[in-house]
Amino acid sequence: MAENNDIDKFIVINDLKQRGKKGRISGKYIYLESGNRKYIIKTINENNKVNIREIEDFVSFSSKIDKESVIAIVDKYGDVSYYFLSEIKLNKKGE
């Protein structure tokens, strides 16, 4: 499974390159700077199940390192869709 994730990372790096962006792989994520904005990208294959807690942890981590969080979904054709994430907090009424 980790092997497929590595392939997906290279697909995303190549997609970014085609879009004129230069990302770098470091550990589990891809880092990208564009102008004055800094992004951290998590790659996910469309065929893999994702735990929502994993996404919450990713968004929390990106916030701690002061980068915008992005999910890159790689489909079976190698096409990439990017989703920008942000953190929201919902409280019960009265809290």
Secondary structure, 3 states (H helix, E strand, C coil): CHHHHHHHHHHHHHHHHHCCCCEEEECCEEEEEECCEEEEEEEEECCCCCCHHHHHHHHHHHHHCCCEEEEEEECCCCCEEEEEECCCCCCCCCC
